[in-house]
Amino acid sequence: MPRTQRVGAYAVILRGEEILLSRLSERITTEELWTLPGGGLDHGEDPRTAVVREVYEEAGLEVEIGPETRVFSRHQARAWRRGRRVDAHSLMVVFDGWVAQDAPEPHTTEVDGSTAEAAWLPLADVLSGAIPTTGLVTDALAAHRPTRMQRVAAYGLIERTVGTAEGERREVLLTRISKRGFHSGSWTLPGGGVDFGESPREALTREVREECGLDCQVGAVLDVDDLAVTGTAPSGRYEEFHGIHLIFRASVASPAVPRVTEANGTTDAVEWVPVAEIDAGRRTVLEVVKVALGHPPGADL
């Protein structure tokens, strides 16, 4: 019996509670069967190049590929290939992949190929077997682990007191997370990730300038907070995220009129927000805001 060996490159691409899969065409099977997007390597082609090409052909999406790979082997002694029985051996290189959050809906670009369509499908239905899939999907999901990401960030508690007809009002400077960020629509302290080689105070000064258009004076460390979540990052990658938050007390010159200066970032609005509005639950804020406001003025570490 003729022997054949094939090397293919595939990707596990998750988005929230969904997974991107390709449905095999009637050329391959007359039954409904879904598999990971990907396919065979051309002669001399790098597996990473191959999987990017295959995802675009099958789903019409540009995919980013992570560094981790897993290799699966499958031997079918009497496989049916191109009208004959063969002794087939398949090697499948599986990458972690992700697409941008604003990527278009999947659409197959190849003509008369092995893919009938591509779609985002409920991960729970795939895992339960409600959606029929190849063994590669089952094996790859069993071995898959989210990418772990740890990030150190610096945030500033910037307050002011304003006079009103009812008396003095305590306000805090907050920024709103854009659609490009996690917890989009929620409000948080100005600040962000510390770049490599950058001091936390330098990072906070830079972030306040980018997000609020203001120069700030960074004071003492107020608190250290952390957050652990699993979900889709702004890049589109599915991650286990651990954020370590260094909270500083900071100040800006008065009068200070904030405005967002960064373009296409994770901040789409900035405001002076009455603390009473936060206490009353009328403004959705992240936990880091509540941690910072839990420290009375002047109570620093």
N, C-alpha and C positions, 0 to 999 in steps of 0.2 A: 504494500500500500504506500502511495506517495507520502512523503513527510513535508510538512510546511511549518515554518516558524515566523511569527509576526510580532513586532514590537510596536506598542501603541502608547500614546501619551494622553492623559485625561486629567480632569480637574474636578475637585469637590468645591462647589461655589454655593455658599449659603448667604441668605439675606433674611435676617430676623428668623421667623419660623418657616421659611421656605427654602427650597433647594432648586437649582437650575438643572433640568434634565432634558435629554433629547429622546424623542420617540423614534424607534427604528422603522424604516420604511418597509413597504410590502416586498421590496426586493430581498429583504433579510428575513422577515417573518410576516405571516398573515395575521398573527395575533397582536394585540396591543402589548408593547414591551418598551419600557423606558430604560435608558442607561445614562452614564455620565457623559457630558460633552467631551469629545476628543476623538482620536482615531489613529491610524497607522502613520508611522514616520516614513517620509520620503527618503530615498537613498542619500546619505550624507547630511541629513537634517538633524539638528540638535533637538532633543525632546522638548525643551522650553519653547523653542521656535514653533515646533509642531503643534503643541497644545494651544498656543495663542492663535495660530492659523485655523486650527480645527474649531475652536470655540466661535471664531468669527464666521466661519463657513456655516456652522450648524445653528448658531443663535444670533448672528449679526451683532455681537457685542465684543467690545475690546476688554480683554481680561488682563489683570495683573497677577503675576505668579509669585508665590512665596518661596523661601529657600528650602523648605522641608519637602521630601518626597517619600513615597512608599511604593514598593514594587510587589505586584501580585503575579503569580504564575498559574496558568490553567492548561491542563493537558486533556485533550479530547481525542481518544484513540480512533474514533470513527465519526469524525465531524463531516458535515455536508458542506462542501465548498465548491461553488461554481459548477454545479451539475455533477459532482463526483464525490466519492468518499475519500477522505484523507486522514492521516495521523497528524493532528494539528496541535501545536504548542504555541500558546500566547503569553507574552510578557507585557504587563500593563504597568506603566509608570504613572503614578497618581500624585498630582500636585495639589496644594491648597491654593485656591484662586479667589479673586473677588472682582467685582465690577463697580463702577461709580454709582453712588446713590441716585444720581439723576440720569442714569443710563436709560435708553429707550426700551420698550418692551421687546422681548426676544422675537426674532424673525429669521427663518432659515434662508440663507443666500445661495447655497449650493443647489444645482439643478440635477435631478435624476441621480441623487446620491443615496447614501445609506440612512439619511435622516429625513423623516417626514415633517417634523415640527420640533420646536423647542419651547419650553414653558417653565415658569416658576410654579412649583407644586408644593402642597403642604407637607412639611417634613414628617409630621405625625402620621399622615396617611402612607407615606413611603415606608416608614419604620414598621408600621403595623401590617404591611402587606396589602393594604386596600388598593394601592396602585401597583400594578405588576412591573417589576424591575429585573434587570439582569443580576447575576450573582456578584458582579463587580460593584454594583451600588451597595449591596448588603455588606460586602467585605470592606469596602472603603469607608463607609459610615461607622462600622464597628471599630475601625482603627483610628478614625479621625479624632483629633483633639484641637480645640480652638487655639489660635495663636495667643501666647501670653504677652501682654504689654504692660510695662510699669512706667509711670510717668511722674516726675517731680514737677510741681507747679507752684508758683508764687502768686498770692492774691492779696489785695489791699482792702482793709476796712477804712473807707473814707467817708467821714460824717461832717455834717454842718448843722447849725441851729438857725432857723429863720423865724422872724417875728411875723405873727398873723394877728388878725382881730381877736382871735380867741386866746392868744398868748404865744409863747415860743413853741416851735415844732421841730422835732429831731428828724433829720433826713439822712439817708445813706445813698451813696452813688452805686448804682447797679447797672449791669449790662444784660441784654437779652440774647439768648443763644439762637443763632440762625438755623435754617433748615440743614445746613452743612454740619451741624454739631449734634452731639448726643443730648437728649433732653431738650430738643428744640422747642422754643416758645417760653421756656422757663427763664427766670432771672437769677443772676449770680453776681458775685463780686468781680470787679475788674481784675484781670490777671490772666496768667496762662503758663504754658510749659517753659521750663528753663532749658535754654539751648546748651549744647555741649560746650563746656569751658566758661559758661556765663555764670556770674554770681546770682543768687536769688534776688537780691536787691536790684541789680541791673536789669534782671528779667522783668521785675514788677514795673520799674520805671518805663521800660520799653513797651510793655503791654498796655499800661495806662495811656501812654501817648497814642498807640495804635487804635485802641478801642474807644477812648474817650476824647482824644485830641487835647489832652492836658498834660502838663508837667507836674510831677508829684514829688513830695519829700517823703522818703520811706523812713518810718520810725522803728520801734521795737517789735520783736516777734510777739504776736498775740496768742497764737495757738498753733498746734499741728494736728491736722485732721486727715482722714483717709477714706477712700471709697473703693469698693469692689463691685464691678458689674460685668455681666456677659451680654454681648449684643453686637450690633453692627456699628463700627466706628465711622467717623466722617469720611474716611477713605473708601468705605464700602466693605472693608475686611471684617469678618466675624472674629471677635476677640474676647478673651478673658482680660479685662482691664483692671488694673490696680493703680489708683491715683493717690499720690501723697501730696497733701496741700499744706504749704507753709503760709500761714496767715499773718500779715504784718498790719500794724496800724500805720496809716499814711494820711497825708494832707495835701490839698491843692490850694493855690492862691485864690483869694476872693476878690471880685465875683468870678465864678467859674461856670462857663456855659459849655457843657460837654457836647461832643459830636463824634460820630464814628468816622475814622479816617481810613481804616483798612478796607480794601475792596475784596469781595468774594471770600470773606473770612467766616469765622464762626460767631461773629457778633453782628447783629443787624439793628440794634437800638441801644441807647444809653440814656438814663434819666436819674434825677434826684428823686428818690422814692421816700415818702413818709414812713417812718418806722411803724407808726400806728396802723398803717395799711397792711403791713406785713404781719403784725401781731394779730390782726383781725382776720387773716386768711384771705384777704382780697387780692393778693398778689402771689402768684406761684413762684416760689424761690427754691433753690437747691439747699441741701442741708448745710453746706459750708457757710451760707449766709446766716442761718440760725445759730450756728456755732460761734461765729464772729460776734453777732449782736448779743450773745449771752454774756459777753464781757462788758461790764460797765466802763464808761469812759475813764481812762487812766489806769485800768487794771491790765497791765502787760506782764508777760513772762519775764 
